[in-house]
Amino acid sequence: MPKAKLRAATVGGSADDIEATFYEAMQTGDLEKLMGCWADEDDIVCVHPGGPRLVGNAAIRAAFEVLFENGTVNAKPEQVCKVESLTSAMHNVVERIAVLTNEGAQHALVLATNVYQRTPQGWRLVAHHASPGAADHQAEALDEPQVLH
């Protein structure tokens, strides 16, 4: 399927739709669906927790390919804070990540900012910046998941 048709088929009509598709793609390890969320711009940016700044589709794709080789990412966005306009949207989220350890399933929290832009192809992700959540915030956030709008 041509790139433009794939993108149109895999993403919805709002920044919220793109965000839902992005996290679904991480949870299922669907690289094509995940890349369909990103804008076709040279200056798109992704920063994984503790990682380098990745600029452009090729660098972002390569990083997610490596990530998915090790399995899917069970990340669920919570506590969403939004700033939206007609042409751009910024969502700051707390990602609850399920991690299997020797003691069983545990959860880690990651703080992420997702920036979306309205493009000729519809809303697309132009930046994803994630960093580890602070230890003192972990217990509080794990107690009461919420979504703020």
Helices and strands as residue ranges (DSSP letters): H 3-10, H 15-28, H 31-35, E 45-47, E 53-55, H 57-69, E 75-84, E 88-101, E 104-119, E 122-132, H 135-143
